[in-house]
């Protein structure tokens, strides 16, 4: 049985993913300022997806499955930050 708090837990999970992506991006900027700014494109993509998903959770009990575009955007953001980190080394 569900306790009815699944939507809240999911929303908090999206918030945690959003904040951790910004932390990684800002650390990249702090470490290598001019070149590290390109790493902020990853957190921007995560922000767009997380905002949409969290907004949906506030209005409905269960969000629809993630679209392929959202999944590709999140995966691309992770890859982008990883590539930017390797290039800064």
PDB file of N, CA, C and O in Angstrom:
ATOM      1  N   UNK A   1       0.825  -1.180   0.000  1.00  0.00           N
ATOM      2  CA  UNK A   1       0.000   0.000   0.000  1.00  0.00           C
ATOM      3  C   UNK A   1       0.870   1.244   0.000  1.00  0.00           C
ATOM      4  O   UNK A   1       1.935   1.280   0.617  1.00  0.00           O
ATOM      5  N   UNK A   2       0.413   2.225  -0.678  1.00  0.00           N
ATOM      6  CA  UNK A   2       1.123   3.487  -0.750  1.00  0.00           C
ATOM      7  C   UNK A   2       0.657   4.393   0.378  1.00  0.00           C
ATOM      8  O   UNK A   2      -0.518   4.395   0.746  1.00  0.00           O
ATOM      9  N   UNK A   3       1.580   5.151   0.914  1.00  0.00           N
ATOM     10  CA  UNK A   3       1.238   6.030   2.023  1.00  0.00           C
ATOM     11  C   UNK A   3       0.668   7.365   1.546  1.00  0.00           C
ATOM     12  O   UNK A   3       0.263   8.184   2.371  1.00  0.00           O
ATOM     13  N   UNK A   4       0.626   7.599   0.248  1.00  0.00           N
ATOM     14  CA  UNK A   4       0.112   8.854  -0.268  1.00  0.00           C
ATOM     15  C   UNK A   4       1.167   9.939  -0.348  1.00  0.00           C
ATOM     16  O   UNK A   4       0.886  11.055  -0.783  1.00  0.00           O
ATOM     17  N   UNK A   5       2.368   9.617   0.067  1.00  0.00           N
ATOM     18  CA  UNK A   5       3.445  10.598   0.043  1.00  0.00           C
ATOM     19  C   UNK A   5       4.402  10.402  -1.123  1.00  0.00           C
ATOM     20  O   UNK A   5       5.447  11.049  -1.186  1.00  0.00           O
ATOM     21  N   UNK A   6       4.051   9.515  -2.045  1.00  0.00           N
ATOM     22  CA  UNK A   6       4.953   9.219  -3.155  1.00  0.00           C
ATOM     23  C   UNK A   6       5.197  10.448  -4.014  1.00  0.00           C
ATOM     24  O   UNK A   6       6.328  10.676  -4.445  1.00  0.00           O
ATOM     25  N   UNK A   7       4.172  11.243  -4.273  1.00  0.00           N
ATOM     26  CA  UNK A   7       4.347  12.443  -5.096  1.00  0.00           C
ATOM     27  C   UNK A   7       5.288  13.431  -4.415  1.00  0.00           C
ATOM     28  O   UNK A   7       6.108  14.065  -5.080  1.00  0.00           O
ATOM     29  N   UNK A   8       5.177  13.566  -3.103  1.00  0.00           N
ATOM     30  CA  UNK A   8       6.074  14.470  -2.376  1.00  0.00           C
ATOM     31  C   UNK A   8       7.508  13.970  -2.404  1.00  0.00           C
ATOM     32  O   UNK A   8       8.442  14.756  -2.566  1.00  0.00           O
ATOM     33  N   UNK A   9       7.684  12.668  -2.249  1.00  0.00           N
ATOM     34  CA  UNK A   9       9.040  12.108  -2.307  1.00  0.00           C
ATOM     35  C   UNK A   9       9.639  12.288  -3.685  1.00  0.00           C
ATOM     36  O   UNK A   9      10.821  12.606  -3.813  1.00  0.00           O
ATOM     37  N   UNK A  10       8.835  12.088  -4.717  1.00  0.00           N
ATOM     38  CA  UNK A  10       9.322  12.254  -6.083  1.00  0.00           C
ATOM     39  C   UNK A  10       9.684  13.707  -6.348  1.00  0.00           C
ATOM     40  O   UNK A  10      10.697  13.989  -6.988  1.00  0.00           O
ATOM     41  N   UNK A  11       8.862  14.630  -5.861  1.00  0.00           N
ATOM     42  CA  UNK A  11       9.165  16.048  -6.042  1.00  0.00           C
ATOM     43  C   UNK A  11      10.461  16.422  -5.330  1.00  0.00           C
ATOM     44  O   UNK A  11      11.269  17.180  -5.866  1.00  0.00           O
ATOM     45  N   UNK A  12      10.661  15.894  -4.129  1.00  0.00           N
ATOM     46  CA  UNK A  12      11.904  16.170  -3.409  1.00  0.00           C
ATOM     47  C   UNK A  12      13.115  15.551  -4.103  1.00  0.00           C
ATOM     48  O   UNK A  12      14.216  16.099  -4.045  1.00  0.00           O
ATOM     49  N   UNK A  13      12.910  14.419  -4.752  1.00  0.00           N
ATOM     50  CA  UNK A  13      13.996  13.793  -5.509  1.00  0.00           C
ATOM     51  C   UNK A  13      14.405  14.662  -6.687  1.00  0.00           C
ATOM     52  O   UNK A  13      15.594  14.809  -6.971  1.00  0.00           O
ATOM     53  N   UNK A  14      13.429  15.235  -7.370  1.00  0.00           N
ATOM     54  CA  UNK A  14      13.745  16.147  -8.477  1.00  0.00           C
ATOM     55  C   UNK A  14      14.455  17.391  -7.954  1.00  0.00           C
ATOM     56  O   UNK A  14      15.379  17.892  -8.594  1.00  0.00           O
ATOM     57  N   UNK A  15      14.034  17.887  -6.809  1.00  0.00           N
ATOM     58  CA  UNK A  15      14.696  19.052  -6.222  1.00  0.00           C
ATOM     59  C   UNK A  15      16.140  18.723  -5.860  1.00  0.00           C
ATOM     60  O   UNK A  15      17.040  19.530  -6.088  1.00  0.00           O
ATOM     61  N   UNK A  16      16.358  17.551  -5.301  1.00  0.00           N
ATOM     62  CA  UNK A  16      17.713  17.134  -4.939  1.00  0.00           C
ATOM     63  C   UNK A  16      18.589  16.992  -6.185  1.00  0.00           C
ATOM     64  O   UNK A  16      19.753  17.392  -6.165  1.00  0.00           O
ATOM     65  N   UNK A  17      18.050  16.434  -7.256  1.00  0.00           N
ATOM     66  CA  UNK A  17      18.814  16.318  -8.499  1.00  0.00           C
ATOM     67  C   UNK A  17      19.146  17.690  -9.061  1.00  0.00           C
ATOM     68  O   UNK A  17      20.246  17.917  -9.565  1.00  0.00           O
ATOM     69  N   UNK A  18      18.193  18.595  -8.972  1.00  0.00           N
ATOM     70  CA  UNK A  18      18.399  19.956  -9.462  1.00  0.00           C
ATOM     71  C   UNK A  18      19.515  20.652  -8.683  1.00  0.00           C
ATOM     72  O   UNK A  18      20.421  21.237  -9.276  1.00  0.00           O
ATOM     73  N   UNK A  19      19.446  20.587  -7.371  1.00  0.00           N
ATOM     74  CA  UNK A  19      20.451  21.264  -6.549  1.00  0.00           C
ATOM     75  C   UNK A  19      21.840  20.638  -6.700  1.00  0.00           C
ATOM     76  O   UNK A  19      22.840  21.357  -6.714  1.00  0.00           O
ATOM     77  N   UNK A  20      21.913  19.327  -6.811  1.00  0.00           N
ATOM     78  CA  UNK A  20      23.221  18.690  -6.957  1.00  0.00           C
ATOM     79  C   UNK A  20      23.838  18.990  -8.319  1.00  0.00           C
ATOM     80  O   UNK A  20      25.059  19.105  -8.431  1.00  0.00           O
ATOM     81  N   UNK A  21      23.017  19.117  -9.347  1.00  0.00           N
ATOM     82  CA  UNK A  21      23.578  19.469 -10.657  1.00  0.00           C
ATOM     83  C   UNK A  21      24.127  20.891 -10.645  1.00  0.00           C
ATOM     84  O   UNK A  21      25.161  21.163 -11.255  1.00  0.00           O
ATOM     85  N   UNK A  22      23.438  21.803  -9.950  1.00  0.00           N
ATOM     86  CA  UNK A  22      23.951  23.169  -9.842  1.00  0.00           C
ATOM     87  C   UNK A  22      25.218  23.214  -9.002  1.00  0.00           C
ATOM     88  O   UNK A  22      26.121  23.998  -9.292  1.00  0.00           O
ATOM     89  N   UNK A  23      25.300  22.392  -7.970  1.00  0.00           N
ATOM     90  CA  UNK A  23      26.515  22.354  -7.155  1.00  0.00           C
ATOM     91  C   UNK A  23      27.710  21.904  -7.992  1.00  0.00           C
ATOM     92  O   UNK A  23      28.791  22.487  -7.899  1.00  0.00           O
ATOM     93  N   UNK A  24      27.516  20.872  -8.806  1.00  0.00           N
ATOM     94  CA  UNK A  24      28.605  20.394  -9.664  1.00  0.00           C
ATOM     95  C   UNK A  24      28.985  21.446 -10.704  1.00  0.00           C
ATOM     96  O   UNK A  24      30.167  21.660 -10.971  1.00  0.00           O
ATOM     97  N   UNK A  25      27.994  22.094 -11.283  1.00  0.00           N
ATOM     98  CA  UNK A  25      28.291  23.128 -12.281  1.00  0.00           C
ATOM     99  C   UNK A  25      29.010  24.316 -11.687  1.00  0.00           C
ATOM    100  O   UNK A  25      29.948  24.837 -12.290  1.00  0.00           O
ATOM    101  N   UNK A  26      28.588  24.756 -10.514  1.00  0.00           N
ATOM    102  CA  UNK A  26      29.247  25.901  -9.880  1.00  0.00           C
ATOM    103  C   UNK A  26      30.649  25.557  -9.402  1.00  0.00           C
ATOM    104  O   UNK A  26      31.530  26.417  -9.415  1.00  0.00           O
ATOM    105  N   UNK A  27      30.874  24.323  -8.983  1.00  0.00           N
ATOM    106  CA  UNK A  27      32.234  23.907  -8.646  1.00  0.00           C
ATOM    107  C   UNK A  27      33.130  23.931  -9.876  1.00  0.00           C
ATOM    108  O   UNK A  27      34.296  24.318  -9.784  1.00  0.00           O
ATOM    109  N   UNK A  28      32.605  23.526 -11.014  1.00  0.00           N
ATOM    110  CA  UNK A  28      33.385  23.571 -12.247  1.00  0.00           C
ATOM    111  C   UNK A  28      33.740  25.010 -12.609  1.00  0.00           C
ATOM    112  O   UNK A  28      34.853  25.281 -13.058  1.00  0.00           O
ATOM    113  N   UNK A  29      32.805  25.925 -12.416  1.00  0.00           N
ATOM    114  CA  UNK A  29      33.083  27.332 -12.701  1.00  0.00           C
ATOM    115  C   UNK A  29      34.121  27.880 -11.730  1.00  0.00           C
ATOM    116  O   UNK A  29      34.992  28.657 -12.122  1.00  0.00           O
ATOM    117  N   UNK A  30      34.032  27.478 -10.474  1.00  0.00           N
ATOM    118  CA  UNK A  30      34.979  27.962  -9.475  1.00  0.00           C
ATOM    119  C   UNK A  30      36.392  27.461  -9.755  1.00  0.00           C
ATOM    120  O   UNK A  30      37.364  28.194  -9.575  1.00  0.00           O
ATOM    121  N   UNK A  31      36.501  26.219 -10.190  1.00  0.00           N
ATOM    122  CA  UNK A  31      37.819  25.631 -10.432  1.00  0.00           C
ATOM    123  C   UNK A  31      38.478  26.233 -11.667  1.00  0.00           C
ATOM    124  O   UNK A  31      39.652  26.600 -11.620  1.00  0.00           O
ATOM    125  N   UNK A  32      37.764  26.336 -12.737  1.00  0.00           N
ATOM    126  CA  UNK A  32      38.322  26.853 -13.998  1.00  0.00           C
ATOM    127  C   UNK A  32      37.358  27.894 -14.545  1.00  0.00           C
ATOM    128  O   UNK A  32      36.483  27.580 -15.352  1.00  0.00           O
ATOM    129  N   UNK A  33      37.524  29.135 -14.100  1.00  0.00           N
ATOM    130  CA  UNK A  33      36.495  30.149 -14.366  1.00  0.00           C
ATOM    131  C   UNK A  33      36.141  30.347 -15.831  1.00  0.00           C
ATOM    132  O   UNK A  33      34.981  30.118 -16.171  1.00  0.00           O
ATOM    133  N   UNK A  34      37.005  30.738 -16.701  1.00  0.00           N
ATOM    134  CA  UNK A  34      36.483  31.027 -18.052  1.00  0.00           C
ATOM    135  C   UNK A  34      35.990  29.768 -18.766  1.00  0.00           C
ATOM    136  O   UNK A  34      34.921  29.770 -19.376  1.00  0.00           O
ATOM    137  N   UNK A  35      36.766  28.710 -18.687  1.00  0.00           N
ATOM    138  CA  UNK A  35      36.391  27.486 -19.398  1.00  0.00           C
ATOM    139  C   UNK A  35      35.292  26.721 -18.668  1.00  0.00           C
ATOM    140  O   UNK A  35      34.520  25.995 -19.295  1.00  0.00           O
ATOM    141  N   UNK A  36      35.217  26.874 -17.375  1.00  0.00           N
ATOM    142  CA  UNK A  36      34.229  26.149 -16.590  1.00  0.00           C
ATOM    143  C   UNK A  36      32.806  26.619 -16.796  1.00  0.00           C
ATOM    144  O   UNK A  36      31.861  25.929 -16.412  1.00  0.00           O
ATOM    145  N   UNK A  37      32.642  27.789 -17.399  1.00  0.00           N
ATOM    146  CA  UNK A  37      31.295  28.324 -17.610  1.00  0.00           C
ATOM    147  C   UNK A  37      30.473  27.458 -18.567  1.00  0.00           C
ATOM    148  O   UNK A  37      29.244  27.467 -18.503  1.00  0.00           O
ATOM    149  N   UNK A  38      31.133  26.716 -19.445  1.00  0.00           N
ATOM    150  CA  UNK A  38      30.384  25.854 -20.369  1.00  0.00           C
ATOM    151  C   UNK A  38      29.710  24.701 -19.631  1.00  0.00           C
ATOM    152  O   UNK A  38      28.748  24.120 -20.131  1.00  0.00           O
ATOM    153  N   UNK A  39      30.214  24.370 -18.441  1.00  0.00           N
ATOM    154  CA  UNK A  39      29.615  23.282 -17.663  1.00  0.00           C
ATOM    155  C   UNK A  39      28.244  23.668 -17.118  1.00  0.00           C
ATOM    156  O   UNK A  39      27.490  22.796 -16.685  1.00  0.00           O
ATOM    157  N   UNK A  40      27.909  24.956 -17.132  1.00  0.00           N
ATOM    158  CA  UNK A  40      26.612  25.382 -16.617  1.00  0.00           C
ATOM    159  C   UNK A  40      25.458  25.052 -17.566  1.00  0.00           C
ATOM    160  O   UNK A  40      24.295  25.174 -17.182  1.00  0.00           O
ATOM    161  N   UNK A  41      25.758  24.643 -18.776  1.00  0.00           N
ATOM    162  CA  UNK A  41      24.682  24.240 -19.691  1.00  0.00           C
ATOM    163  C   UNK A  41      23.995  22.964 -19.199  1.00  0.00           C
ATOM    164  O   UNK A  41      22.801  22.773 -19.429  1.00  0.00           O
ATOM    165  N   UNK A  42      24.742  22.097 -18.527  1.00  0.00           N
ATOM    166  CA  UNK A  42      24.153  20.879 -17.971  1.00  0.00           C
ATOM    167  C   UNK A  42      23.099  21.170 -16.911  1.00  0.00           C
ATOM    168  O   UNK A  42      21.975  20.678 -17.012  1.00  0.00           O
ATOM    169  N   UNK A  43      23.442  21.967 -15.886  1.00  0.00           N
ATOM    170  CA  UNK A  43      22.428  22.301 -14.884  1.00  0.00           C
ATOM    171  C   UNK A  43      21.239  23.070 -15.454  1.00  0.00           C
ATOM    172  O   UNK A  43      20.127  22.945 -14.942  1.00  0.00           O
ATOM    173  N   UNK A  44      21.449  23.845 -16.479  1.00  0.00           N
ATOM    174  CA  UNK A  44      20.317  24.541 -17.104  1.00  0.00           C
ATOM    175  C   UNK A  44      19.337  23.544 -17.715  1.00  0.00           C
ATOM    176  O   UNK A  44      18.123  23.719 -17.608  1.00  0.00           O
ATOM    177  N   UNK A  45      19.859  22.504 -18.352  1.00  0.00           N
ATOM    178  CA  UNK A  45      18.989  21.482 -18.934  1.00  0.00           C
ATOM    179  C   UNK A  45      18.252  20.707 -17.837  1.00  0.00           C
ATOM    180  O   UNK A  45      17.063  20.419 -17.968  1.00  0.00           O
ATOM    181  N   UNK A  46      18.961  20.372 -16.761  1.00  0.00           N
ATOM    182  CA  UNK A  46      18.326  19.665 -15.649  1.00  0.00           C
ATOM    183  C   UNK A  46      17.250  20.540 -15.006  1.00  0.00           C
ATOM    184  O   UNK A  46      16.201  20.039 -14.602  1.00  0.00           O
ATOM    185  N   UNK A  47      17.510  21.845 -14.913  1.00  0.00           N
ATOM    186  CA  UNK A  47      16.527  22.767 -14.347  1.00  0.00           C
ATOM    187  C   UNK A  47      15.249  22.773 -15.174  1.00  0.00           C
ATOM    188  O   UNK A  47      14.147  22.765 -14.624  1.00  0.00           O
ATOM    189  N   UNK A  48      15.396  22.789 -16.491  1.00  0.00           N
ATOM    190  CA  UNK A  48      14.215  22.813 -17.360  1.00  0.00           C
ATOM    191  C   UNK A  48      13.363  21.559 -17.171  1.00  0.00           C
ATOM    192  O   UNK A  48      12.140  21.647 -17.054  1.00  0.00           O
ATOM    193  N   UNK A  49      14.006  20.403 -17.143  1.00  0.00           N
ATOM    194  CA  UNK A  49      13.260  19.151 -16.990  1.00  0.00           C
ATOM    195  C   UNK A  49      12.675  19.032 -15.586  1.00  0.00           C
ATOM    196  O   UNK A  49      11.512  18.660 -15.428  1.00  0.00           O
ATOM    197  N   UNK A  50      13.477  19.348 -14.563  1.00  0.00           N
ATOM    198  CA  UNK A  50      12.999  19.213 -13.184  1.00  0.00           C
ATOM    199  C   UNK A  50      11.849  20.171 -12.899  1.00  0.00           C
ATOM    200  O   UNK A  50      10.908  19.816 -12.190  1.00  0.00           O
ATOM    201  N   UNK A  51      11.917  21.370 -13.441  1.00  0.00           N
ATOM    202  CA  UNK A  51      10.820  22.320 -13.222  1.00  0.00           C
ATOM    203  C   UNK A  51       9.517  21.783 -13.812  1.00  0.00           C
ATOM    204  O   UNK A  51       8.461  21.866 -13.186  1.00  0.00           O
ATOM    205  N   UNK A  52       9.605  21.236 -15.014  1.00  0.00           N
ATOM    206  CA  UNK A  52       8.407  20.697 -15.666  1.00  0.00           C
ATOM    207  C   UNK A  52       7.840  19.513 -14.894  1.00  0.00           C
ATOM    208  O   UNK A  52       6.628  19.410 -14.701  1.00  0.00           O
ATOM    209  N   UNK A  53       8.727  18.618 -14.450  1.00  0.00           N
ATOM    210  CA  UNK A  53       8.267  17.439 -13.727  1.00  0.00           C
ATOM    211  C   UNK A  53       7.691  17.806 -12.360  1.00  0.00           C
ATOM    212  O   UNK A  53       6.667  17.253 -11.958  1.00  0.00           O
ATOM    213  N   UNK A  54       8.335  18.735 -11.635  1.00  0.00           N
ATOM    214  CA  UNK A  54       7.836  19.138 -10.321  1.00  0.00           C
ATOM    215  C   UNK A  54       6.508  19.867 -10.450  1.00  0.00           C
ATOM    216  O   UNK A  54       5.621  19.686  -9.616  1.00  0.00           O
ATOM    217  N   UNK A  55       6.359  20.685 -11.476  1.00  0.00           N
ATOM    218  CA  UNK A  55       5.103  21.399 -11.682  1.00  0.00           C
ATOM    219  C   UNK A  55       3.978  20.406 -11.946  1.00  0.00           C
ATOM    220  O   UNK A  55       2.859  20.592 -11.468  1.00  0.00           O
ATOM    221  N   UNK A  56       4.269  19.360 -12.702  1.00  0.00           N
ATOM    222  CA  UNK A  56       3.258  18.342 -12.985  1.00  0.00           C
ATOM    223  C   UNK A  56       2.861  17.610 -11.701  1.00  0.00           C
ATOM    224  O   UNK A  56       1.686  17.303 -11.497  1.00  0.00           O
ATOM    225  N   UNK A  57       3.833  17.333 -10.845  1.00  0.00           N
ATOM    226  CA  UNK A  57       3.545  16.610  -9.600  1.00  0.00           C
ATOM    227  C   UNK A  57       2.650  17.409  -8.664  1.00  0.00           C
ATOM    228  O   UNK A  57       1.876  16.819  -7.911  1.00  0.00           O
ATOM    229  N   UNK A  58       2.734  18.712  -8.690  1.00  0.00           N
ATOM    230  CA  UNK A  58       1.897  19.525  -7.809  1.00  0.00           C
ATOM    231  C   UNK A  58       0.428  19.445  -8.189  1.00  0.00           C
ATOM    232  O   UNK A  58      -0.447  19.553  -7.331  1.00  0.00           O
ATOM    233  N   UNK A  59       0.158  19.255  -9.472  1.00  0.00           N
ATOM    234  CA  UNK A  59      -1.226  19.248  -9.926  1.00  0.00           C
ATOM    235  C   UNK A  59      -1.862  17.874  -9.981  1.00  0.00           C
ATOM    236  O   UNK A  59      -3.086  17.759  -9.903  1.00  0.00           O
ATOM    237  N   UNK A  60      -1.061  16.834 -10.113  1.00  0.00           N
ATOM    238  CA  UNK A  60      -1.592  15.482 -10.283  1.00  0.00           C
ATOM    239  C   UNK A  60      -0.896  14.539  -9.318  1.00  0.00           C
ATOM    240  O   UNK A  60       0.185  14.829  -8.806  1.00  0.00           O
ATOM    241  N   UNK A  61      -1.516  13.447  -9.091  1.00  0.00           N
ATOM    242  CA  UNK A  61      -0.941  12.467  -8.170  1.00  0.00           C
ATOM    243  C   UNK A  61       0.213  11.702  -8.805  1.00  0.00           C
ATOM    244  O   UNK A  61       1.213  11.415  -8.146  1.00  0.00           O
ATOM    245  N   UNK A  62       0.075  11.379 -10.061  1.00  0.00           N
ATOM    246  CA  UNK A  62       1.098  10.566 -10.715  1.00  0.00           C
ATOM    247  C   UNK A  62       1.491  11.206 -12.043  1.00  0.00           C
ATOM    248  O   UNK A  62       0.629  11.432 -12.892  1.00  0.00           O
ATOM    249  N   UNK A  63       2.772  11.502 -12.237  1.00  0.00           N
ATOM    250  CA  UNK A  63       3.182  12.121 -13.498  1.00  0.00           C
ATOM    251  C   UNK A  63       3.197  11.096 -14.627  1.00  0.00           C
ATOM    252  O   UNK A  63       3.306   9.897 -14.372  1.00  0.00           O
ATOM    253  N   UNK A  64       3.090  11.552 -15.857  1.00  0.00           N
ATOM    254  CA  UNK A  64       3.205  10.625 -16.976  1.00  0.00           C
ATOM    255  C   UNK A  64       4.650  10.152 -17.100  1.00  0.00           C
ATOM    256  O   UNK A  64       5.553  10.775 -16.542  1.00  0.00           O
ATOM    257  N   UNK A  65       4.874   9.080 -17.810  1.00  0.00           N
ATOM    258  CA  UNK A  65       6.255   8.620 -18.012  1.00  0.00           C
ATOM    259  C   UNK A  65       7.085   9.719 -18.682  1.00  0.00           C
ATOM    260  O   UNK A  65       6.567  10.537 -19.443  1.00  0.00           O
ATOM    261  N   UNK A  66       8.349   9.713 -18.387  1.00  0.00           N
ATOM    262  CA  UNK A  66       9.233  10.717 -18.955  1.00  0.00           C
ATOM    263  C   UNK A  66       9.309  10.529 -20.469  1.00  0.00           C
ATOM    264  O   UNK A  66       9.451   9.410 -20.963  1.00  0.00           O
ATOM    265  N   UNK A  67       9.214  11.622 -21.184  1.00  0.00           N
ATOM    266  CA  UNK A  67       9.265  11.546 -22.642  1.00  0.00           C
ATOM    267  C   UNK A  67      10.703  11.268 -23.085  1.00  0.00           C
ATOM    268  O   UNK A  67      11.644  11.535 -22.337  1.00  0.00           O
ATOM    269  N   UNK A  68      10.878  10.739 -24.289  1.00  0.00           N
ATOM    270  CA  UNK A  68      12.229  10.494 -24.787  1.00  0.00           C
ATOM    271  C   UNK A  68      13.065  11.777 -24.874  1.00  0.00           C
ATOM    272  O   UNK A  68      14.280  11.743 -24.680  1.00  0.00           O
ATOM    273  N   UNK A  69      12.423  12.886 -25.159  1.00  0.00           N
ATOM    274  CA  UNK A  69      13.153  14.156 -25.248  1.00  0.00           C
ATOM    275  C   UNK A  69      13.694  14.549 -23.874  1.00  0.00           C
ATOM    276  O   UNK A  69      14.838  14.988 -23.756  1.00  0.00           O
ATOM    277  N   UNK A  70      12.865  14.391 -22.830  1.00  0.00           N
ATOM    278  CA  UNK A  70      13.323  14.710 -21.480  1.00  0.00           C
ATOM    279  C   UNK A  70      14.465  13.784 -21.058  1.00  0.00           C
ATOM    280  O   UNK A  70      15.453  14.232 -20.476  1.00  0.00           O
ATOM    281  N   UNK A  71      14.324  12.521 -21.349  1.00  0.00           N
ATOM    282  CA  UNK A  71      15.376  11.569 -21.000  1.00  0.00           C
ATOM    283  C   UNK A  71      16.672  11.871 -21.721  1.00  0.00           C
ATOM    284  O   UNK A  71      17.752  11.804 -21.133  1.00  0.00           O
ATOM    285  N   UNK A  72      16.564  12.204 -22.995  1.00  0.00           N
ATOM    286  CA  UNK A  72      17.756  12.546 -23.773  1.00  0.00           C
ATOM    287  C   UNK A  72      18.380  13.833 -23.258  1.00  0.00           C
ATOM    288  O   UNK A  72      19.604  13.958 -23.225  1.00  0.00           O
ATOM    289  N   UNK A  73      17.556  14.785 -22.858  1.00  0.00           N
ATOM    290  CA  UNK A  73      18.059  16.039 -22.318  1.00  0.00           C
ATOM    291  C   UNK A  73      18.802  15.818 -21.002  1.00  0.00           C
ATOM    292  O   UNK A  73      19.862  16.405 -20.787  1.00  0.00           O
ATOM    293  N   UNK A  74      18.263  14.986 -20.128  1.00  0.00           N
ATOM    294  CA  UNK A  74      18.949  14.690 -18.868  1.00  0.00           C
ATOM    295  C   UNK A  74      20.250  13.926 -19.095  1.00  0.00           C
ATOM    296  O   UNK A  74      21.271  14.240 -18.484  1.00  0.00           O
ATOM    297  N   UNK A  75      20.213  12.937 -19.962  1.00  0.00           N
ATOM    298  CA  UNK A  75      21.431  12.173 -20.250  1.00  0.00           C
ATOM    299  C   UNK A  75      22.478  13.069 -20.904  1.00  0.00           C
ATOM    300  O   UNK A  75      23.664  12.984 -20.585  1.00  0.00           O
ATOM    301  N   UNK A  76      22.034  13.923 -21.814  1.00  0.00           N
ATOM    302  CA  UNK A  76      22.958  14.850 -22.462  1.00  0.00           C
ATOM    303  C   UNK A  76      23.576  15.825 -21.481  1.00  0.00           C
ATOM    304  O   UNK A  76      24.746  16.184 -21.611  1.00  0.00           O
ATOM    305  N   UNK A  77      22.792  16.256 -20.495  1.00  0.00           N
ATOM    306  CA  UNK A  77      23.325  17.171 -19.476  1.00  0.00           C
ATOM    307  C   UNK A  77      24.417  16.490 -18.661  1.00  0.00           C
ATOM    308  O   UNK A  77      25.447  17.097 -18.370  1.00  0.00           O
ATOM    309  N   UNK A  78      24.198  15.238 -18.293  1.00  0.00           N
ATOM    310  CA  UNK A  78      25.212  14.498 -17.536  1.00  0.00           C
ATOM    311  C   UNK A  78      26.483  14.312 -18.358  1.00  0.00           C
ATOM    312  O   UNK A  78      27.590  14.498 -17.853  1.00  0.00           O
ATOM    313  N   UNK A  79      26.320  13.952 -19.600  1.00  0.00           N
ATOM    314  CA  UNK A  79      27.477  13.756 -20.480  1.00  0.00           C
ATOM    315  C   UNK A  79      28.196  15.086 -20.702  1.00  0.00           C
ATOM    316  O   UNK A  79      29.426  15.133 -20.721  1.00  0.00           O
ATOM    317  N   UNK A  80      27.432  16.167 -20.870  1.00  0.00           N
ATOM    318  CA  UNK A  80      28.038  17.480 -21.110  1.00  0.00           C
ATOM    319  C   UNK A  80      28.907  17.907 -19.921  1.00  0.00           C
ATOM    320  O   UNK A  80      30.027  18.378 -20.117  1.00  0.00           O
ATOM    321  N   UNK A  81      28.408  17.751 -18.703  1.00  0.00           N
ATOM    322  CA  UNK A  81      29.183  18.129 -17.519  1.00  0.00           C
ATOM    323  C   UNK A  81      30.415  17.235 -17.393  1.00  0.00           C
ATOM    324  O   UNK A  81      31.484  17.714 -17.014  1.00  0.00           O
ATOM    325  N   UNK A  82      30.284  15.952 -17.703  1.00  0.00           N
ATOM    326  CA  UNK A  82      31.429  15.041 -17.621  1.00  0.00           C
ATOM    327  C   UNK A  82      32.499  15.417 -18.646  1.00  0.00           C
ATOM    328  O   UNK A  82      33.688  15.423 -18.327  1.00  0.00           O
ATOM    329  N   UNK A  83      32.086  15.727 -19.865  1.00  0.00           N
ATOM    330  CA  UNK A  83      33.052  16.114 -20.905  1.00  0.00           C
ATOM    331  C   UNK A  83      33.725  17.441 -20.534  1.00  0.00           C
ATOM    332  O   UNK A  83      34.934  17.602 -20.700  1.00  0.00           O
ATOM    333  N   UNK A  84      32.928  18.381 -20.034  1.00  0.00           N
ATOM    334  CA  UNK A  84      33.509  19.664 -19.618  1.00  0.00           C
ATOM    335  C   UNK A  84      34.515  19.467 -18.493  1.00  0.00           C
ATOM    336  O   UNK A  84      35.546  20.138 -18.455  1.00  0.00           O
ATOM    337  N   UNK A  85      34.219  18.549 -17.579  1.00  0.00           N
ATOM    338  CA  UNK A  85      35.167  18.267 -16.490  1.00  0.00           C
ATOM    339  C   UNK A  85      36.452  17.660 -16.995  1.00  0.00           C
ATOM    340  O   UNK A  85      37.531  18.007 -16.516  1.00  0.00           O
ATOM    341  N   UNK A  86      36.357  16.758 -17.956  1.00  0.00           N
ATOM    342  CA  UNK A  86      37.564  16.143 -18.524  1.00  0.00           C
ATOM    343  C   UNK A  86      38.387  17.181 -19.275  1.00  0.00           C
ATOM    344  O   UNK A  86      39.615  17.184 -19.185  1.00  0.00           O
ATOM    345  N   UNK A  87      37.725  18.053 -20.007  1.00  0.00           N
ATOM    346  CA  UNK A  87      38.449  19.067 -20.772  1.00  0.00           C
ATOM    347  C   UNK A  87      39.130  20.099 -19.877  1.00  0.00           C
ATOM    348  O   UNK A  87      40.133  20.696 -20.268  1.00  0.00           O
ATOM    349  N   UNK A  88      38.589  20.309 -18.681  1.00  0.00           N
ATOM    350  CA  UNK A  88      39.207  21.278 -17.779  1.00  0.00           C
ATOM    351  C   UNK A  88      40.465  20.729 -17.119  1.00  0.00           C
ATOM    352  O   UNK A  88      41.295  21.494 -16.629  1.00  0.00           O
ATOM    353  N   UNK A  89      40.609  19.401 -17.105  1.00  0.00           N
ATOM    354  CA  UNK A  89      41.805  18.811 -16.501  1.00  0.00           C
ATOM    355  C   UNK A  89      42.956  19.066 -17.392  1.00  0.00           C
ATOM    356  O   UNK A  89      44.077  18.659 -17.085  1.00  0.00           O
TER     357      UNK A  89
END
